[in-house]
Amino acid sequence: MAHPLRMQIIGSLRVDGPATSAMLARRLDTDSGQTSHHLRLLARHGFVVEAPELGKGRHGRERWWKSATDSTHWTDDLDSLGPGGAEAIRALEQAAARVWDHLVEVYRDQVARGEWNPAWREAAGGGDTVVRLTPERLVAMQAEIQQVIERHDLKDQPADDAETVVVLLQAYPRRAPQ
């Protein structure tokens, strides 16, 4: 999962919808051989699944893929990850940060070209808030935030001004430097 192309593949399948490896290669500006390889690895670990309901194409050979889930979550539970777990989490988070940074860069470029109206420019943005919590309260807070996200998600409901929105949530404890 820590490979940037794998994260882009999963992200594209979630945001842009199901696709074949050739479609993903065009979307992500890579070749379909690489995309097929990474799709097979992602499928082996349950991150993507085939979408046979979308058909097999004119020649019966197209394999359609979709994301197995709507979101990805991970923790720093090194006890369950075993040796090398800390390095795996670090690699995963670095790859995720590159993908998320790219999403923001694309949005900023679109804003500069005037592709987003004032209502969307006012609604979009980021920020941070510092709070004091126990581990239990952090878990509860994240669960409540997920419920809020799900409550506001229009899913497939028609709405003229609805767009796909990527919500990023990061919550880490911090100690002041000694």
Disulfide bonds with the S-S distance in Angstrom:
none
